[in-house]
Amino acid sequence: AYMFGVFIGAVTLGSLADKYGRKTVFYVSAIAQLLLSTSIAFVTNYYLFLILSMLYGVFGSAGSYITAFVLAMELVGPSKRTVCGITFQAVFAIGIMLVAVWGFLITNHVTLQFVYGLHSLLLIGHWWLIDESPRWLWAQGRVAECVDIVARGVKLNGSPEIDKAHFVSVGKAKTRTAHGPSATIADMFKT
């Protein structure tokens, strides 16, 4: 049930992230992950457990993890993507090891699942810590917001300031001419 949920989430939430933004889908998924993963601890009905596990797969792995990875990759420049990707995966691996430690220390399965679910609390603060993807903002025609985020990143890196007005005007001109048909999951099956 869980992996079926991961499949459903991977197919559906990617297009939702393209439409509504990576940050929005990530945050909604993080809240759903917190609610679902802690609720699973108290479920005594097998079929309800399967349904909640499937939904947890949708929002946990596909919604929070994949969307966060894409957002992280889009927030850093090309020269830092390898390091960022490896760091992202290393933190995930450390989290898996922590799950094993909790499993060793906590013998009650209800308490153990609840503690597993509480790990999702770490994601809630990200709403205030991370920006929306500049690539997504640019693609949506929200050029000024995109340029502001990039300018903050440039300043944070200690590089010379950019001419925001120039990039906003160039971006608006490009987005006016760049709107073409967008692809959907159905396009993969057309021949």
C-alpha positions as CSV (number, residue, x, y, z in Angstrom):
1,A,0.0,0.0,0.0
2,Y,2.8,2.4,0.9
3,M,4.7,1.9,-2.3
4,F,1.5,2.2,-4.4
5,G,1.0,5.6,-2.7
6,V,4.6,6.6,-3.6
7,F,3.8,5.7,-7.2
8,I,0.5,7.7,-7.2
9,G,2.3,10.7,-5.6
10,A,5.2,10.6,-8.0
11,V,2.8,10.7,-10.9
12,T,0.4,13.3,-9.6
13,L,2.3,15.6,-7.2
14,G,5.0,16.5,-9.8
15,S,2.4,18.1,-12.0
16,L,0.8,19.8,-9.0
17,A,4.2,21.2,-8.1
18,D,4.6,22.5,-11.6
19,K,1.2,24.2,-11.4
20,Y,1.1,25.5,-7.8
21,G,4.8,25.7,-6.9
22,R,7.3,23.4,-5.3
23,K,7.2,25.1,-1.9
24,T,3.4,24.9,-1.7
25,V,3.2,21.2,-2.6
26,F,6.1,20.5,-0.3
27,Y,4.5,22.3,2.7
28,V,1.0,20.8,2.2
29,S,2.7,17.4,1.9
30,A,4.7,18.0,5.1
31,I,1.5,18.8,7.0
32,A,-0.3,15.7,5.5
33,Q,2.8,13.6,6.3
34,L,2.8,14.7,9.9
35,L,-1.0,14.1,10.4
36,L,-1.0,10.7,8.5
37,S,2.2,9.3,10.1
38,T,1.1,10.1,13.6
39,S,-2.4,8.8,13.0
40,I,-1.2,5.5,11.7
41,A,0.2,4.8,15.2
42,F,-3.4,4.6,16.7
43,V,-5.1,2.7,13.9
44,T,-6.5,-0.7,14.9
45,N,-8.3,-1.6,11.6
46,Y,-6.2,-3.3,9.0
47,Y,-8.0,-1.7,6.0
48,L,-7.8,1.8,7.5
49,F,-4.1,1.1,8.1
50,L,-3.6,0.3,4.4
51,I,-5.4,3.4,3.3
52,L,-3.4,5.7,5.6
53,S,-0.2,3.9,4.6
54,M,-1.0,4.6,1.0
55,L,-1.8,8.2,1.6
56,Y,1.4,8.5,3.7
57,G,3.3,7.2,0.7
58,V,1.7,9.8,-1.5
59,F,2.5,12.7,0.7
60,G,5.6,11.4,2.6
61,S,7.9,10.1,-0.1
62,A,6.5,11.6,-3.2
63,G,5.2,14.9,-1.8
64,S,7.7,15.8,0.8
65,Y,10.9,14.0,-0.3
66,I,10.8,14.3,-4.1
67,T,9.4,17.9,-4.1
68,A,12.0,19.0,-1.5
69,F,14.8,17.4,-3.6
70,V,13.7,19.3,-6.7
71,L,13.3,22.5,-4.8
72,A,16.8,22.1,-3.3
73,M,18.3,21.5,-6.8
74,E,16.5,24.5,-8.3
75,L,17.7,26.8,-5.4
76,V,21.4,26.2,-6.0
77,G,23.6,27.0,-9.0
78,P,24.9,24.3,-11.4
79,S,28.3,24.2,-9.8
80,K,26.8,23.3,-6.4
81,R,24.2,20.8,-7.4
82,T,26.3,17.7,-7.0
83,V,27.3,18.7,-3.4
84,C,23.8,19.7,-2.6
85,G,22.4,16.4,-4.0
86,I,24.9,14.3,-2.1
87,T,24.2,16.2,1.1
88,F,20.5,15.9,0.7
89,Q,20.8,12.1,0.3
90,A,23.3,11.8,3.2
91,V,20.8,13.5,5.5
92,F,18.2,11.1,4.3
93,A,20.6,8.2,5.1
94,I,21.3,9.5,8.5
95,G,17.5,9.7,9.1
96,I,17.1,6.1,8.1
97,M,19.8,5.2,10.7
98,L,18.0,7.2,13.3
99,V,14.9,5.2,12.6
100,A,16.8,2.1,13.4
101,V,18.0,3.6,16.6
102,W,14.5,4.5,17.6
103,G,13.4,0.9,16.8
104,F,16.1,-0.4,19.1
105,L,15.2,2.0,22.0
106,I,11.4,2.0,21.8
107,T,9.8,-1.4,22.2
108,N,6.1,-0.3,22.1
109,H,5.0,-0.3,18.4
110,V,2.4,2.5,18.9
111,T,4.9,4.8,20.6
112,L,7.5,3.9,18.0
113,Q,5.2,4.8,15.1
114,F,4.2,8.0,16.8
115,V,7.8,9.0,17.3
116,Y,8.5,8.2,13.6
117,G,5.6,10.5,12.7
118,L,7.0,13.3,14.8
119,H,10.0,13.5,12.6
120,S,7.8,15.4,10.2
121,L,7.7,18.3,12.6
122,L,11.2,19.1,11.3
123,L,9.7,20.0,7.9
124,I,7.1,22.5,9.2
125,G,9.7,25.3,9.8
126,H,10.8,25.1,6.2
127,W,8.0,27.4,5.2
128,W,9.9,30.3,6.7
129,L,13.4,29.0,5.9
130,I,13.3,28.4,2.2
131,D,12.1,30.4,-0.8
132,E,10.0,29.2,-3.7
133,S,12.0,27.9,-6.7
134,P,13.4,30.7,-8.8
135,R,13.0,28.5,-11.9
136,W,9.3,27.9,-11.1
137,L,8.7,31.6,-10.4
138,W,10.4,32.5,-13.7
139,A,8.3,30.0,-15.6
140,Q,5.2,31.4,-14.1
141,G,6.1,34.9,-15.2
142,R,6.7,36.0,-11.6
143,V,10.0,37.5,-12.6
144,A,10.4,40.2,-9.9
145,E,10.1,37.6,-7.2
146,C,12.5,35.4,-8.9
147,V,15.1,38.1,-9.3
148,D,14.7,39.1,-5.6
149,I,15.5,35.6,-4.5
150,V,18.5,35.3,-6.8
151,A,19.7,38.7,-5.7
152,R,19.5,37.6,-2.0
153,G,21.5,34.5,-3.0
154,V,24.1,36.5,-4.8
155,K,24.5,38.8,-1.8
156,L,24.6,35.8,0.6
157,N,27.5,34.4,-1.5
158,G,29.4,37.6,-1.3
159,S,29.2,38.3,-5.1
160,P,28.7,41.7,-6.6
161,E,25.1,42.9,-6.6
162,I,23.0,42.3,-9.8
163,D,21.0,44.9,-11.6
164,K,17.6,43.8,-10.6
165,A,15.7,46.2,-12.9
166,H,17.6,44.9,-15.9
167,F,16.9,41.2,-15.2
168,V,13.2,42.0,-14.4
169,S,12.8,43.8,-17.8
170,V,14.6,41.0,-19.7
171,G,12.6,38.3,-17.9
172,K,9.3,39.9,-18.6
173,A,10.1,40.2,-22.3
174,K,11.2,36.6,-22.4
175,T,8.1,35.2,-20.5
176,R,5.8,37.1,-22.8
177,T,7.2,35.3,-25.9
178,A,7.9,31.9,-24.2
179,H,4.4,30.6,-23.5
180,G,3.9,27.4,-25.4
181,P,1.9,24.3,-24.8
182,S,2.8,22.5,-21.6
183,A,3.3,18.7,-21.3
184,T,1.3,16.4,-19.1
185,I,1.6,12.8,-18.0
186,A,-0.8,11.8,-20.9
187,D,1.9,13.0,-23.4
188,M,4.1,10.1,-22.4
189,F,1.5,7.7,-23.8
190,K,0.8,9.5,-27.1
191,T,2.5,8.2,-30.2
